C-alpha cells in the first residue's frame, strides 16, 4: 500500500504552534529581519506580509535578489552549513514571520514527512527560480525582465490567478531587480499601462495579459 498522505496539511498552523526552537515575531515596514553577515542560525517562514532580500557588494552596490510573500521560506542556507547570511532580509510591509532555529528545523524535517515534502517542494521551486533568473539576465531584454518581475510579484501562476502587487514597489527597487535604470523602468511601466497590461487603482494591479511581453516581445 502507498504511504498515506495528510490531506490539507497546513504548514502555517504547524509552524506557528508554540514549541521549543520556534517563535513568531511581528515586523514593521523596512524593519530588518536579519542582515548580511549575521550568523545563519535559523530558517524563517512568512506568515503574512512581504519580505525583500537584498545583497550589497563590497563596492556598496545593492541588488534585490528576491521578493517573497506568505507561505515562503527564507534563510534556509543555514541548513547547508552556511555560517553567515549572504543577504539582508527586510520587510516591504508590516507582517509576521515564524523563526525556526536550525536544530528545531532539522527536527521538524525528521519528524513530519508531510512537512518535509512541503519544504522540499519549496527548495526545488527556489532552485528552478534561480535557474530562470540566470537565463533571464543572460538572454532577455530589460523590458522582458521587468514583465517577469511584475508577474512574479503578482504571484502569477499560484492558485491560478494574479493578485494586486501590494505594497507599491518603487521604481528604484524594480530597477535593482531588473538591472537597469529608474528612467528605463518608468518608460516600460508607462508603456505597459498604455497597453492595458497594468493599472493603478488603489495599488498596482497586474493583468495576465502582461505574459504577452514574455511570449511575443
C-alpha positions in Angstrom: 0.0 0.0 0.0 1.2 3.6 -0.7 2.2 5.9 2.1 -0.8 7.7 3.5 -0.9 11.5 3.0 -2.4 14.0 5.3 -4.9 16.0 3.3 -4.9 19.7 3.5 -1.7 19.9 5.6 -1.4 23.5 6.9 2.3 24.4 7.2 1.4 27.8 8.7 -0.6 26.2 11.6 2.0 23.6 12.1 4.9 26.0 12.3 3.2 28.6 14.5 2.5 26.2 17.3 4.5 27.3 20.4 7.3 24.8 20.7 11.0 24.9 21.6 13.0 26.5 18.9 10.1 28.3 17.2 8.8 31.8 17.7 6.5 34.2 15.9 7.6 37.9 15.5 5.8 40.9 14.0 7.9 43.3 12.0 7.4 46.8 10.6 7.8 48.0 7.1 11.6 48.4 6.3 12.5 46.6 9.5 15.5 44.2 9.1 14.8 40.6 10.0 18.4 39.7 9.6 21.4 41.5 8.0 24.0 40.4 5.5 26.9 39.0 7.6 24.8 38.0 10.6 25.1 34.4 11.9 23.0 32.0 9.9 21.2 30.1 12.7 17.6 29.8 11.7 15.1 29.4 8.9 12.1 31.8 8.6 8.6 31.2 7.3 6.4 34.2 6.2 3.1 34.2 7.9 1.9 37.5 6.5 3.4 40.4 4.6 6.2 40.6 2.2 10.0 40.3 2.6 12.8 41.6 0.4 16.2 40.0 0.2 19.0 42.4 -0.7 22.7 41.8 -1.4 25.3 44.6 -1.1 28.6 44.2 -2.8 32.0 45.2 -1.4 31.7 48.4 -3.5 28.4 49.2 -1.8 26.2 48.4 -4.8 22.8 46.9 -3.7 20.8 44.4 -5.7 17.4 43.0 -4.8 17.6 39.2 -5.3 14.2 38.1 -4.1 10.8 39.4 -3.0 8.8 36.8 -1.0 5.3 36.6 0.4 3.1 34.5 2.7 3.9 30.8 2.6 7.5 31.3 1.5 10.6 30.2 3.5 13.9 32.1 3.6 17.2 31.8 5.4 17.4 28.1 4.6 21.1 28.4 3.7 21.9 27.6 7.4 20.8 24.0 6.8 23.5 23.6 4.2 26.2 24.8 6.6 26.1 28.5 5.6 27.8 30.2 8.6 26.6 33.8 7.9 23.8 35.5 6.0 24.5 36.2 2.3 21.7 38.8 2.1 19.7 41.2 4.2 16.0 40.4 4.8 13.7 43.3 5.4 10.0 43.9 5.5 8.3 45.5 2.5 5.1 45.7 4.5 4.1 45.1 8.1 3.8 41.4 8.7 4.9 38.5 10.8 7.4 35.6 10.4 7.9 32.4 12.2 11.6 31.8 13.2 12.6 28.2 13.4 16.1 27.5 14.9 18.4 25.4 12.9 18.3 22.4 15.1 14.5 22.7 15.5 14.1 22.8 11.8 16.2 19.7 11.3 14.0 18.0 13.9 10.9 19.1 12.0 12.2 17.7 8.8 12.8 14.3 10.5 9.5 14.1 12.5 6.9 15.1 9.9 7.0 13.6 6.4 4.3 15.9 5.0 6.1 18.9 6.3 9.3 17.6 4.8 7.6 17.3 1.4 6.3 20.8 1.7 9.8 22.2 2.4 11.5 20.2 -0.3 8.9 21.5 -2.8 9.9 25.0 -1.7 13.6 24.2 -2.2 13.0 22.7 -5.7 10.9 25.7 -6.7 13.6 28.1 -5.4 16.2 26.2 -7.5 14.1 26.5 -10.6 13.6 30.2 -9.9 17.4 30.7 -9.6 18.0 29.0 -12.9 15.2 31.0 -14.6 16.7 34.2 -13.2 20.1 33.4 -14.6 18.6 32.7 -18.1 16.6 35.9 -17.8 19.7 38.0 -17.1 21.7 36.4 -19.8 19.3 36.4 -22.7 16.3 38.7 -22.1 15.8 42.4 -22.6 15.2 44.8 -19.7 11.6 45.1 -20.8 11.1 41.3 -20.7 12.9 41.1 -17.3 10.6 43.8 -15.9 7.5 42.0 -17.1 8.7 38.7 -15.5 9.5 40.5 -12.2 6.0 42.1 -12.1 4.3 38.7 -12.8 6.3 37.1 -10.1 5.4 39.9 -7.7 1.7 39.3 -8.5 2.4 35.6 -7.7 1.0 34.8 -11.2 0.6 31.0 -11.6 0.0 30.4 -7.8 -3.6 29.1 -7.4 -4.4 30.2 -11.0 -4.8 33.9 -10.6 -2.9 37.2 -10.2 -3.4 39.5 -7.3 -2.6 43.2 -6.8 1.0 44.0 -6.1 1.0 45.2 -2.5 2.9 47.1 -1.4 3.6 49.6 -4.2 7.1 48.7 -5.3 9.3 51.8 -6.0 10.8 52.1 -9.4 14.2 52.2 -7.7 13.7 48.7 -6.3 12.4 47.5 -9.7 15.5 48.9 -11.3 17.7 47.0 -8.9 15.8 43.8 -9.6 15.9 44.2 -13.4 19.4 45.5 -13.6 18.6 48.8 -15.4 18.0 52.4 -14.6 14.9 54.0 -13.0 14.1 56.2 -16.1 14.0 53.0 -18.2 11.7 51.4 -15.7 9.5 54.4 -15.8 9.4 54.2 -19.6 8.4 50.5 -19.6 5.8 51.0 -16.9 4.1 53.8 -18.8 4.2 51.5 -21.9 2.6 48.6 -20.0 -0.1 50.9 -18.6 -1.0 52.3 -22.0 -1.3 48.7 -23.4 -3.6 47.7 -20.5 -1.2 45.2 -19.0 -1.1 47.0 -15.7 -3.2 49.6 -13.9 -3.1 51.9 -10.9 -6.3 51.5 -8.9 -5.7 51.6 -5.2 -2.4 49.9 -5.9 -0.6 48.4 -8.8 -2.6 45.7 -10.5 -1.0 43.2 -12.9 -3.0 41.5 -15.6 -2.2 38.1 -17.1 -2.0 39.8 -20.5 1.4 41.0 -19.4 2.5 37.5 -20.4 2.4 38.7 -24.0 5.6 40.7 -23.4 7.4 37.4 -22.5 5.8 35.3 -25.2 5.9 37.8 -28.1 8.1 40.7 -27.0 
